[in-house]
Amino acid sequence: MSTIDGKTIAILSTHGFEQSELETPRDRLKEAGATVHVISPETGEIRGWDGDDWGRPVPVDKKLSEVSADDYDALVLPGGQINPDLLRVNEDALAFIRAIFDAGKPLGAICHAPWLLVETGIAEGRAMTSYKSIATDVKNAGGKWEDSEVVCDRALVTSRNPGDLPAFCDKMIEEIREGKHSRRAA
């Protein structure tokens, strides 16, 4: 399998992320050769959600206010219910997500993270999936929702839940390897 050596990937998150949805992509992308930065509005550590209680803290590598979309080759948005709900009211987070998307860089969102794609207007007209409880939100935002393990629409990669992580990570690595994509309307 080809590597993604030399690529720098951002994982944007805050407290309440689904533990596996941050750690698994982070670890898989690093194994594939990328430099991965966990970015957050907070400094220090952010704490995940694992099962039915708080999970392990994860160190924050960079504060959101100190980075630019120009610094990264791709972006991963982990889910969980709390994390994307907090980020979707953070104007800096939304601007960062939108800038990555507008630059044609691979963007991955899993579980509840497609709420961020709804909030930024990215969902409109895009084939995508999400956790089933937010399917109506995606559809109401103009997204073409489907119940699939992984959906990719011009380097916009989405998956439903932690069970989809192997397919999600594989597709993200493939899209990162390919680089920037044109995102003109179909």
KOLLUM-450507 format. One record per residue (C-alpha): x, y, z. Coordinates in steps of 0.02 Angstrom, whole numbers, padded with zeros to 5 digits, always signed. Example, Ala and Ser with C-alpha at 12.3 -4.5 7.8 and 13.67 -1.06 7.14 Angstrom:
+00615-00225+00390+00684-00053+00357
! end
This chain:
+00000+00000+00000+00063+00174-00043+00103+00289+00098+00057+00469+00129+00231+00522+00183+00255+00709+00189+00070+00746+00212+00009+00844+00363-00166+00803+00423-00275+00898+00547-00399+00815+00663-00515+00951+00728-00600+00909+00892-00651+00967+01064-00714+00882+01221-00838+00740+01199-00770+00662+01040-00803+00476+01013-00640+00400+01076-00612+00278+00934-00662+00403+00801-00516+00515+00846-00385+00387+00898-00408+00261+00757-00391+00385+00612-00248+00473+00702-00153+00310+00724-00191+00243+00549-00138+00406+00465+00024+00408+00564+00057+00225+00519+00034+00274+00336+00170+00405+00354+00075+00567+00386+00108+00697+00518-00054+00716+00616-00102+00864+00726-00249+00861+00845-00317+01038+00836-00441+01110+00959-00510+01277+01018-00434+01224+01186-00253+01196+01234-00184+01054+01340-00296+00902+01326-00470+00860+01266-00569+00717+01338-00660+00587+01236-00820+00491+01265-00802+00301+01269-00956+00192+01283-01065+00269+01417-00938+00376+01510-00793+00495+01486-00644+00417+01402-00458+00454+01397-00386+00627+01371-00294+00662+01208-00159+00795+01197-00196+00946+01087-00052+00979+00967-00109+01148+00902-00236+01278+00955-00363+01315+00818-00328+01502+00826-00144+01469+00784-00168+01366+00624-00225+01394+00446-00304+01279+00319-00148+01313+00214-00047+01214+00343-00139+01050+00306-00166+00927+00165-00327+00854+00237-00447+00864+00384-00533+00730+00489-00685+00769+00596-00722+00638+00730-00899+00618+00793-00980+00583+00957-01133+00684+01006-01048+00818+01112-00896+00863+01006-00980+00913+00841-01123+00997+00934-00997+01111+01022-00896+01143+00864-01046+01187+00756-01071+01347+00855-00886+01394+00846-00861+01516+00701-00673+01483+00694-00701+01295+00679-00830+01319+00542-00716+01437+00447-00571+01313+00458-00680+01170+00394-00748+01275+00253-00573+01333+00202-00511+01152+00191-00662+01106+00086-00650+01259-00027-00466+01218-00060-00518+01047-00128-00425+00953+00009-00489+00785+00073-00613+00806+00214-00677+00661+00319-00823+00663+00442-00889+00515+00541-01042+00480+00649-01116+00647+00710-00976+00753+00631-01080+00779+00472-01176+00906+00579-01024+01016+00542-01048+00987+00355-01230+01039+00375-01183+01195+00473-01052+01251+00345-01166+01219+00195-01049+01083+00130-01184+00948+00141-01293+01029+00008-01294+00924-00151-01164+00800-00086-01181+00612-00073-01144+00566+00107-01187+00463+00259-01189+00492+00446-01251+00417+00607-01432+00370+00573-01504+00491+00702-01444+00642+00601-01495+00576+00429-01644+00695+00428-01529+00842+00467-01418+00795+00320-01567+00774+00203-01644+00939+00261-01479+01025+00221-01488+00958+00042-01370+00811+00067-01399+00649-00028-01396+00533+00123-01368+00346+00105-01347+00207+00230-01174+00146+00179-01012+00104+00270-00918+00242+00180-00974+00371+00052-00852+00477-00048-00906+00626-00152-00755+00713-00231-00641+00687-00078-00781+00718+00048-00775+00555+00147-00913+00510+00271-00953+00357+00376-01088+00308+00500-01009+00245+00661-00856+00166+00743-00891+00001+00655-00853+00089+00490-00681+00151+00544-00578+00026+00441-00666+00078+00279-00664+00262+00329-00477+00262+00364-00438+00166+00204-00538+00289+00100-00460+00441+00186-00286+00374+00151-00332+00345-00031-00403+00521-00049-00253+00600+00038-00138+00505-00081-00235+00576-00228-00222+00755-00162-00332+00904-00202-00495+00877-00294-00609+00985-00399-00773+01011-00308-00878+01086-00447-01061+01035-00448-01099+00870-00533
! end
